[in-house]
Amino acid sequence: MNEPQPTKKITFDPTINLGHMLTFIGFIIAGFAAWNTLDKRITVVETQRSHQVQVDTMQDQRAIDSYVALRETLARLDRQVERLANQLDKK
């Protein structure tokens, strides 16, 4: 009636064929391309970072200059208000 099916064993084939070689070469090329792309991305990020440091430095200097100019203007206004107050007190 039902004859038992013969079980197939997994066998290891030690031969290397063209498909194996092409796959290996493809992996090598893909790895090199990924590394090269990553290297370029890192270079771009480092360039952007150094440029951003320069921009930040310039912005900080402009902010300091604006702060100093504002303090000078406030000091000048304070002196003018004092002069006006003194003139009003004399009258």
C-alpha positions, 0 to 999 in steps of 0.5 A: 500500500503506502511504501515509505518514502526514502529520506533524502540526506543533505549533502555538501558539495565542495565544488566551486562553480561560476555562480559562487564566484560571481556571488563572492565578487558581487559581495566584494563590490557591494562592500566596497561601494558601501564603504566608499559611500559612507566615507563620502558622507562622513567627509560631507558631514565634517565639511558642513560641521566646520562651516557651521563652526565658522557661521556660529563664530560670526553670529556670536561676534555679531551678537556681541557687537550688537550687545556692546552697541546697545549698551553704549546707546543706553549709556548715552540715553542715560546721560541725556536723561540726566542732563534733561533732569538737571536742566528741569531742576534748574528751572 
